[in-house]
Each structure stands twice: as structure tokens, then as C-alpha cells.
Amino acid sequence: MTLSSHIDPDTIEDRIFQNSVSKATLISKYFKKFSGKSDQTKKNLQEHHERIVARFHGVANKYKLPDHSMAAKQAYDIVHDDLTLDGSTSLNLASFVNVHTEEESEKLIVENLTKNLADCDEYPMLIELQDRCISIIANMWHAPLLVEDSGIETPHHSQNFSRWKSRAIGTPCTGSSEAIMLGGLAMKKNWQSKRKAKGLPYDKPNILMASCAQVALEKFARYFDVENRLIGVSDKDFLIDINKIKENLDENTIGIFVIVGSTYTGGFENVEAISKLLDDYEKETGNWIPIHVDGASGGFIAPIIYPNLKWDFRIPRVMSISASGHKFGLVTAGLGWVLFRDEAWLPKELRFQLQYLGGLEESFSLNFSRPGYQVVHQYYNFLRLGRAGYYDIFDNCLINARLLSLFLEETGYFTCVSNLHLPAGMSTRDRDPKWDISLSQSFISEHDKFNAALPVVSFQLTKEFIEDYPEIPQSLISTLLRNKQWIIPNYDLPRINLPEVDENGEEHDDPSLQNEVNGENNQILRVVVKYNLTAQLLDKLMHDIANVVEMLIKSVELVRKNVKDLKSSGEEVTNDLVYNMLLSISNDGDERLIKFKNEDKKTDAKVVC
Ligand SMILES: Cc1ncc(COP(=O)(O)O)c(C=O)c1O
């Protein structure tokens, strides 16, 4: 949500319109053309002219419900025209959300557009597809089928253990955010009932997550009154600093969110290592801490590309997992999934029973009504792609992401913070300087030989580049790429060292604890390589990134030269300097196009329209 500017264009516009010809006058202007025409022709002409007039004169009531109706086509034109100002979805490399659909899935979407997923009774087949999706995902995530396989052996569960016969259960959600809230709520309620049963206080729950957690995870803590024990990330890979987990655990810890597919770098936190650490902690203290895996994107990539990686229900401590169907599940926006390893993990007080004609249905969600078509789309994808189809798509995304990473580093301008192009086990910040893909004898498509990660490329200007060109803000690269239609954000990296919190809960941000303390650049440009970034587009993107940086270099060098000239001639350096700097950027750093003050530089270039 953006704030509005201090200029109110509507008021200015209204004032101008009041003094101009009214809409009715404009339409009536056309009426004289209708004389002598048949009624039908007149009607058609009138509609046509009304549309033209509305298109150029129909902006007045944008923020108020109009008093009168308009023809469907007219309304369509207005809305359609407005939306042409949006960025192109296929050039949106900022978002993890899938933007690719097939003709057949679009057909199914339109056919099922009006179905409400909450209407179980009316749309039993839609619910059947939902159940099938849950089973497919549970299978992909190795959910235990029976209690014997569940591996839940911790003593404090013994009172429930005999009831844990059912399989995993789950629910579709609006996205990973809702799914994470539900996973977190189950952890909180389970912790509370355990504490209540033992007569212990249950009013100070806390949860652990890394500072690279997506905002949804922090929202859970804030919205549901759970203390958020944010753990700084390691300076090696920008994922949770495992060494800091233990000191933050206690008997009030309801669980830990572990991220498989960091929003910042695409890296996977090590669920197995964290689980082992929690095993040790349990042995020492008797406190049992469950894990919820945030697999927003990794929940689909990991089982398909890294089948041997243990991150899911194969780890007994993983009690719930969430993922976004609308990310690498390849559905369009509006679908998440959350699964619980066993029915008994979902406390009764969180389930709502809905009566419908055929019986009782249970639900666990924050919303009631929601669209059903995304579930249809998800099931279509499962059927259409199968494991092989998903593999091919993810394989291409990873190869392209690796290619882009290697290209960026090869330019010498950038270094990657994401590590999917580095051999397994080598982290970004303490890599072997001699390592080179050409020497590694690994093909770019041998995923197991590289670090397991999402197809995400996070990169930043190198130290050397910043030393040579300290005038160039990295964010400008994002802005200039936007001029070429690419949407590539520039973000701050997650915090390595967190601010100190005093006894009043006030945060004290010691500047010496910032990431950049070691002279490191703490910002990243990030590209999410999805289905839509085809080889053709990738090629263009690589050219455009290199061109933008080279253009900035030229601009800086040009301005430096002119400043030097101005200084040596004793001229005062004033606002012209800034003006010329900006002008040089907008002119691709081309000296011939820049007219300096007191200078009458003319070019032979013609204006081309
Ligand atoms: C790791 C992670 N978790 C959670 C979310 C929130 O997902 P959603 O947008 O599906 O609510 C995101 C979104 O990018 C994410 O990257």
C-alpha cells in the first residue's frame, strides 16, 4: 500500500472538467450524424460514440460509486485500460508467485470461477479434488500413514500416543501466510494444553525463527501473542545461525519455524541438523520442541529435485509443513497448503464442525468463503505434469538461475549471495576463491552437486566495484532495469546481529552490529527464476543488466571528468553538478547528448518520433 502524494490530481482534473464541455454535450455532438439512419444503426452509433466519450471523459467518479450504470463494454474498456499500466507479469522477476497458465487450466479456472470452496455440500467433487491434493502432497512430504511409522516417541506424548492412528490431515489456505498462522496456532494450543494439564503457567509462549523469516512468520507471533525470539542469520549463508538456537529455548518455547527456501537467498535451512540439536536439548532439559517447516517454495522444489534431502515428515519432530500452491505448485495467486503429520496434532478447540446435508465436515482455517478454482488448478497441474513434468520445469529454472549467477560473477561487477551455483557445502561468504565452475567438472544440471536451493539469484555489487564507483547506489540498477520493463527488487539482507533489547523491551540498535560492519554490502538485487523466464528472456536480461551497469559507469566517469574541468577552471560547482549527473544517466552516459551550463553543445542527432 502506498501513500498518496500531496498533489490531488482529481481536484485539479475536476476543476478543468467543470470549465470544459460536458459529457452530454460531447455525446449530443454526434447526434446530428444519426439523422436518416435506421433505429438499430442509430443505437449502435450512439453506443459507439458513448464509448468513445466515456473513454476520454469517464474518469470523474473513480473513488465514488457512480450514480448511474454504464454498458458492460464501457466498464470493461475503462478497467482494461487502467490495468495496462501494470508491469508485465512475465517480466516480474520479483515475486515467487507463479504467472504461467495453460489454455486448458484457464478453461477449467473459468468453468469453476463461481464455486465457493466453503460450500462442501453443493460442490462435493471440488472437495474430492481438494482431498486428492492433500493426499498427493502428504505423500510427497512422506507423511506417516500409521502410528507405528510416525516416529513420535517422546514421553510426554504417551497419553495421546495410542490415539495417533490416523493419517496426516491438511487444508488448503489462501497462501503460505494463512498456512503458517495455522501451523503456529496448532503449536501454541498443543503447548498450552500440555502446560495446563501439568498445572503450569501458559501465558508466556515464545517461538523461534530466523531474521530471514518472511513477514508472515513474524505476523503469526504478533497477531497471536507469542514472543518472537528472532535468531540472527549466519554471516556465511544468511540462514538461521544454528549456534544461537539453544540459548533461546526454554520451557515456554512452543516451537520453531524452519525455512526451506529463504525469501532472501533461496537457501534451505538444515531441518535435520536443527532437529538433532533439539533432540540434544530435549535430553538435557526434558523440553520437547516441535518444528513447523515453512516450505512456501521449497515444499514443491525439494521433493521433486532433491528427493534424498530430509526436510519433511521423515523427521519425526516435524509436526506441520506449509507451502504455497501458487508458487512452485504452479497455481495462480491464492492457494496455500498446510499439513499436520497426524490428526492428533490438531487440537479439538481449533476445529470447527460444519453441518451439511450429507453429514458433518470439519474445518480449520482463518477464512470461510474462498475461491475453489485454485484447487482445481492444483489438481490439474498434478495430473498434467506428474513428477516428470514438475522436474523438467524446476530443472530448467535451476539451470537458468545457475547460468545467471555465473554470468553475473563473470562480469566482475557482481557477487552472488545466493549459493545454488556453488558446490554442495561451499557457502557464499567463505568460498574457495580458486573455485571455478569450469574446473569443477560438474554439469550445471547436476543439482545434487550444488547447494540445494530455490532457483533464486541474489546478487550485489562487489567490494571492488563499490571502491571504484562509490557514487553508484545499487538500488539505481533496479530502477534502471525497471525502465527496460524488468521488475527486480533491491532489498536489505536479513540481520546477522540483532538489536539489543533492554528490560523495557526497547530495541537498541548498535551500529557496530549492522551487517555492513565488515565493509560488506548489505543489499541484494533478487531474481526469482520461474517458468516465465525463458532462455530467450534470460539472454536479454543478462545483456540488460550488463548494459545498465556499463551505462552507470560511463555516466559517473563523465560527471567526474566535468567536475574536474569545472574545478580546475575555478567555476563554482552547484546544482548543475547534480543536474548533469542525472541527465547523464537518462542519456545513457552519452556525452554528446548532454548540454552543460554555459555550453552550447549541439549534436547532429535528429529527433525521431
Ligand atoms: C519463505 C516464505 N514464507 C512465507 C511466504 C508467504 O507466502 P504467501 O505469499 O503464499 O502467503 C513467502 C512469500 O514469498 C516466503 O517466501
The ligand as an SDF file (V2000), in Angstrom:
LIG
                    3D

 16 16  0  0  0  0  0  0  0  0999 V2000
    9.6490  -18.3510    2.8380 C   0  0  0  0  0  0  0  0  0  0  0  0
    8.2940  -17.7280    2.6790 C   0  0  0  0  0  0  0  0  0  0  0  0
    7.3590  -17.9550    3.6080 N   0  0  0  0  0  0  0  0  0  0  0  0
    6.1250  -17.4340    3.5150 C   0  0  0  0  0  0  0  0  0  0  0  0
    5.7690  -16.6310    2.4600 C   0  0  0  0  0  0  0  0  0  0  0  0
    4.3700  -16.0760    2.3690 C   0  0  0  0  0  0  0  0  0  0  0  0
    3.7190  -16.7490    1.3220 O   0  0  0  0  0  0  0  0  0  0  0  0
    2.3230  -16.3430    0.7040 P   0  0  0  0  0  0  0  0  0  0  0  0
    2.6080  -15.1830   -0.1790 O   0  0  0  0  0  0  0  0  0  0  0  0
    1.9180  -17.5570   -0.0580 O   0  0  0  0  0  0  0  0  0  0  0  0
    1.3930  -16.0120    1.8000 O   0  0  0  0  0  0  0  0  0  0  0  0
    6.7190  -16.3540    1.4610 C   0  0  0  0  0  0  0  0  0  0  0  0
    6.3980  -15.4960    0.3320 C   0  0  0  0  0  0  0  0  0  0  0  0
    7.1900  -15.2020   -0.5170 O   0  0  0  0  0  0  0  0  0  0  0  0
    8.0100  -16.9380    1.5720 C   0  0  0  0  0  0  0  0  0  0  0  0
    8.9700  -16.7190    0.6490 O   0  0  0  0  0  0  0  0  0  0  0  0
  1  2  1  0
  2  3  1  0
  2 15  2  0
  3  4  2  0
  4  5  1  0
  5  6  1  0
  5 12  2  0
  6  7  1  0
  7  8  1  0
  8  9  2  0
  8 10  1  0
  8 11  1  0
 12 13  1  0
 12 15  1  0
 13 14  2  0
 15 16  1  0
M  END
$$$$
